Amino acid sequence: MKAHDGMYIDGAWRPAAGRDTIEVVNPADEQVIAHVPAGTAEDVDAAVRAARAALPGWAATAPAERAARIAALRDVLAARKDEIAGTVTAELGAPLSFSQSVHAGLPVRVAGSYAELAASYAFEERIGNSTVYAEPVGVVGAITPWNYPLHQIVAKVAPALAAGCTIVLKPAEDTPLTAQLFAEAVHEAGVPAGVFNLVTGLGPVAGQALAGHDGVDLVSFTGSTAVGKRIGATAGAAVKRVALELGGKSANVILPGADLARAVAVGVASVMGNSGQTCSALTRMLVHTSQYDEAVALAAEAAGKYGDRIGPLVNAGQQARVRGYIEKGVEEGARLVAGGPDAPREKGCYVSPTVFADVTPEMTIAQEEIFGPVLSILRYEDEDDALRIANGTVYGLAGAVWAADDATAAAFARRMDTGQVDINGGRFNPLAPFGGYKQSGVGRELGPHGLAEYLQTKSLQF
């Protein structure tokens, strides 16, 4: 695989400050496919200095020009979608068809939405005798995960560009090649030097240096709740803004009268997509006791069809972690109806599509984020019981409700402690705010709410 041996700083690829490198491994066959530099605090400092120097000029750029650069970036990403999809498949392990449609396709839509928002957003408004301005927050330190490597980059960089901010990106060490492709696209799109900068490296080194740098005004992080807490503490000590999109344990609530077969099929697909490595995956299926056995049979059958269609997990550590959770589920008394802890292949970081029945709310697999293709099915007695179970974790990122009609489903969803809920299979909306309640995060991504995260307000009284 093609890889740069330097950092993208101030509009050019520059040698890294140190000599250490990170191996990029294909999880499908566990072969090393590339090496990238392991960035240091010195690299981060150089990138932040470039971003600060570029900030006044980019912040003063007309919104229409910022929109034009984002539109150009969208077009470059669209033109290179096959290369992007192949790179994601190589370093993440996602099936090529999924990489083409989701990993390469979704970021183009999101970038396009911010090209439009940058041109139409009300950066100035009159309130009484005041004029209120929405101004860029400043230099953004963006730390992104490996599970949706390009989407998560675009979901942070595009709104930051639209707001007039400059950016230093530290991508996940498992998927740095996709981030390097993105840096190439930014350059090709004509974004001015220093506005976007890339430092590859390890989280405890480059990520920590970025989160704690005095020249960074906002840290936008997507990843685990544990790491998010540490970043929040670091930023809080400097009274620095944070946007945190963290873990989830989302409930798929199937109420009596719903289309059971469809609700189960969509729920299983949510858990198996991207090999279960999706923070908003519907990993807890809640079914009324009268339909429980039927739902379990449908879910087991649906999961069985994913055996040859599911990719590996991102690395051997993640594989071991997910298999450990499956073993824990069996140990605590849940009943396996599909899959199990045994690796389905001799080579590669694969885990079998797994479904547990007879799961109770206090079980580990019903409380903790597994981040693999593992579904827990829980029974409930009535709507109040379903709500208690749905809200009974520390997370609140996403969810789904199925009912005989949209009004019934929506009424239940309004009582859920979660940031986004799909009603009877509602379609993904790239303009709708995405983010969590409770320990699932702080702030929102996507659409105008995502743009607002990168703005601060100033009022002038006349």
N, C-alpha and C positions, 0 to 999 in steps of 0.2 A: 504494500500500500504506500502511496505517496504521503510523505510527512515532512513538515518543515522542521529544521533543527534550531530554530530561533523563536523569538517572540515578535508578535506584530505590535509595534509601538511607534506612535507618531507617524503613521502612514507608511511604514516600511518594516520588513523582516530584519530583526537585529539579533546578533548573537546573545545567548543567555549569559547571565553573570557567572553561573557555575557550570560544572561539567556533568553533573548527575542527570540521568535520564529515567524515563518511565517506560516500561514495556507495555505495549498495546497488544492484548491477547484476543484472538477470536474464540469466543466461548463455545462455538459449535465443535471445534476440534482441539481447542486449548493450545493452538500454535501461536507464537509471537509473530505479529504481522508488521509491526513498526515500533519505533522508539521516538519519543518526544522529550524535549527538555523539562527537567523538574525545576520549576521556577523558585526563586528565593525572594526574601524580603527586598533585596536590592532590585530585582526585576520588577516587583510590584511598585516600588518607589519610583522607578523610572517611568512606568506606565501611568501612575497617578499624576506625576509631574507633567507629563504630556497632556493628560486630560484636563488638568487645571489651566495649562497655558492655552488650550483650545477653547475653553469654556466661554470666555467673553464674546468671541466671534460667533460661535455657534448659537449661543443664547440670543444674540442680536439678529440672527438670520430670520428673515420673514417666514412665517408659518408655511406659506405656499412653497418656498424653496425647500424647507425641511420635508414637506410632503412629497416634493418631486424626487428627493434623494431616497426616501423610503419606497416610493413607487419603483424607482430604478432598482433598488435592492430586491424588491418583490420579483421583478422581471428576471433578474440574474438568477435568483433561486429557482424560478420556474424553468429557466433554460437549462439549469444544471441538475434537474430533479433526478435523473437516472444516476448520475455520479453520486449525488447525496444519498439516494436509496441504497446503492451498493456499499457505500462507506458505512452507513448505519448498520446494515446487515452484517458486515464484516466485524465491526467492533462491539456491537450490542448483541447480535445473534438473532434479531427479528427476522421472520420469513420475508423474502424479498417483496412479495405482494403487499404485505402489511407496511413495509418500509416505503414502498412507492405511494400507497394511498394515504397513509397517516403520517409517517415520519417525514416524508418529503412534501406531501400535499398540503397538510394542515398549516405548516408555517407560511406557505404562500398566501393562504387565505387570511391569516392573522396579519401578516405584513401589509396586505392590501387594505385591510380594515383600518390600519393606523395611517396609511397614506391618505385615506379619505378623512379620518378624524383630524389629522394635523391641519388639513385645509379648511375644515368647517368648525372646529372647536372654538367656543367663546372664551378666548384668553383675556377678554376685557368685558366688564359689565357695569352698568350704572345702577346703584342701589341708593335711593333717596338723594342725599347731597354728597354721596361718595362715588368715586370710581374705583372699582376693585379689579386688580390685575392678577392673573395666574402666571407666575414666573417659574422658571426651572429651579428645582431644588439644588442643583449643582452637579458635582461629580458623583456618579453612581458606581458602587462596587457590586457587580452582579456575579453571584455564585450559583451555578446551575448543576442539575443532577444528570445522571446517565440514562434514566429510563425513557425520556423523550428528549434526546439531546439537542435537536435543532428547534423543536417547538418551544422548549423552555428558554432557549436563548432568544428567539424572536419575541416571545411574550414579555421579555424584559427590555431588550435592546430597542425594539420598534417604538414602544411608548416613550422610552427615555429620549430617543431621538426626536420624536414628535414634540415632546415638552421643551426641547432645547437643552437637555442635559448632555454631558459627555460621559463616557463609560469606560470602565476597566472590567473585562470579563475574565473570570477564573472558572473554566469548565470542569466537569468531573474528570478524574484521571482515567476512568475506564473508557471514555468516549471523546478523546481530545481531537481526533482526526476530523470529526464533523465540525467541531468548533474552528479548526484551521480552515476548512472549506468555507465556513461562514465569513471568516476574516477576509478571505480572497474575494468573496462576493461583495462585502462592504467596500473594499478597495475598487473593484470593478464598477460599482455603482456611483463612484465619485464622491463618497462621503469625505469631507476634509480631513487632513492629517491631524491626528490627536483626538478626534471626536470619539473614535472607537479604538480600543486597545485590547490585546489578548495576551494573557499570561497563563501558560499551562503549568500545572504543578499539583502537589499534594495538598489536601485540605488543611492539615495541621500546620503546614508551612506557608504556602502561598495564600491559601484561603484565610488563615488567621491574620496574616500580615495585611491583607486587603481589608478585612472587617475592622481591624484596629487602626488603620492608617488615619492620621489626622487630616489628610487632604481629601478624604471621602466623606460626602455629606449624607448619603443614604446607602444602606446595604440591603440589597434585594436577594433573598436566599430561598431556594427550593430544595427540600431534602427532609431528613428525619427530624422529628420533634426534639430529640436529644441534642443534636447539633444546633438546631434553631434556638434552643434555650441558651446555649453558650454564646452564639452570635448576638442574641438579644442582650445578654449581660455585658458583652464587650462594647456593643454600641451604646447601651444605656449609660455606661460609665463616662462616655464622652458626649452624652445628650445628643446622640446621633439617631436619625430616623431609620427605621427598619421596615421592610415588607417581607413577611415570612409565610411561605406556602409549605405546610408541613404534612404530617401523616394523616391517615384516615382509616376508618373501620366502618364503611358506609353500609346502611341497611337498605335492603330491597324488600319493602313491605307489600305483601300481596293480600288485599282485603277480600272478603267474600263477595262473589259476584264478578270479580275480575276475570279476564281471559287468562286462565291459569297456565295453559300451555305456552302462550306467548310470553307471559311474565317470567316463567322459569327459563325459557330459551334465551331471552335477552339477558337475564341475570347471569346465567352460566357464561354467555359470551363475554360479558363485562369482566368476569373473573379470569377467563382464559386468554383474552386479548393481551398482546405484549407479554405473554407468559406470566400474567398476573402481576407484572411490575408496573402497576398504575395506582397512584395514590387515591383516586376516586373510585376504584373498583368496588362493585357491590358485593363485598365478601361475606355479608351476613344476609341470608334469605329468611324472612319471617313469614310463616304460613299458619293460617288458622288450623286448629287441631282437626277439624272436620275434613280438611283437604291435605293434611300433612303427608300421609303415605303416598298419595298420588303425586304430589310435588317431588318427593324424594325419588320416586321411580323415574319421573321425567328428567330430573336433574342428572341422575346417574347415567341414563341413556344418552343425554346430550353431551355430558363430559366425555363419554367413551368415544365420541366421534372426533375429539380433538387430539387423539393420540399421536397421529402423524402430522398434524397441522401446527403444532405448537413448537416454538423455538426454545433454545436453552435459556437459562438464567444468565445474568451478565458475567458472573465469575464463579469460581469454585467455592469461595466463601459464602456467597449468597445461596448457592445450591445447598451447602451444608446447613445453613441457617434455616432454610425452608424445610428441609428433610427433618431437622430437629423439631420444628413446630408440628409436623405431621406425627412424629413419634410421641410428642407431648399430648396431642389430641387423643391418640389411642390409649395412652397411659391414664388420662383423666376420664376415660369411659365413653368417649364419642365413638360412633359406629361408622367404620369405613364402608361406603357403598360404591366408591370408584377410586382408582389409583391407590396410593400408599407411599411409604417412605423409600422403597427400593428404587434405585436409579433405573430408568427404562432403557438406557443404552450404556455400553461399556466406555465410550469416549464422549466427551462433551459435558457441559454443565446442565444436564436435563433433569427435570422433575416431572413425574407423571401428573396429568390433570386429576385432581383429587377432590372428592366430595365427602363431607362428613354429615351424618344424620345423628339424631338424639343429642344435639349440642345444647347445653344449658348456658344461660347468660354469663355465669361466673367463670366458665372455662377459659383457659389461656387463649385458645384459638378463637374465642368469641370476643376477646378484649384487646388483644395486641395485634398490631399490623404485621402480617406475615410477609407480604410483598412477593407472593408467588401464586401459582395456579391452584389455590386451595379455597374451597367454598364450605361455609358452615351453614347448616339449615336448622333453624330454631322454630319451635311451635309457640303459639300464643292462644289465649282463651277468648279474649275480646279486644276491642280497640284500645282501651286503656292499658291493657297488658302489653299490647304491641307497641304502644308509644313508650311505655316504661322501658322495654327492652331496646327499642331503637335509640333512645336517648341515654342508654345506660353505659356509655363508654366515655373516656376522656376526649374523644375525637368528635368532630362535627364538620366534615368537609363536604360530603355529598350524600346522595340518597336517591331512592326511587319509591314511588307509591303507585300501585295498580288498584283500580276499583271499577265498579260497573259504569261509572261516569266520571268525567273530569272534575266536576264540582265536589264530589265526595272525596276523591283523591287529593284535591287541592286543600280541602278543609283539614284533612289529616296532616298534609305536608306543612301547613302553616304552624302546626304544633311541634314540629321536629326541630331540634337544636342543631341545625346544619346549614351550610351556606348555599347549597344548590341542590334542588330536587327535580328529578324528571317525573313528569306526570303521564302515566299510561304510555310510556315509551317516547316521551318528548325528544325531539331532535337536538343535537348539539348546536349551540348558538355562539359563534365567535365574538359577538358583541356583548354577551351577558357576563356580568361579573362572576369571577371564580375565586373562591377563597373560603376559609373556614371559620367556624365558631370554636370556642374552647381551645384545646391544645392543637388544633389543626391550623393555627396560624393567625397572622395579623395582616390586614390589608386585602386588596383584591387585585386580580389580574384580568386582562382582556377588556375590550371595549372602552367606553369613556371613563368607567370607574378605574380601570387599569391605568389610563393616562393620568388621572388625577393623583395617583400615588407619587408621581414624579414632579408634581407642581406644589408650590407654596403660594400663599396669597398675600397681597399687599393692598391696603386701601388708602386712598387719598381723599380727604374731606375738603369740600369747597364751600 
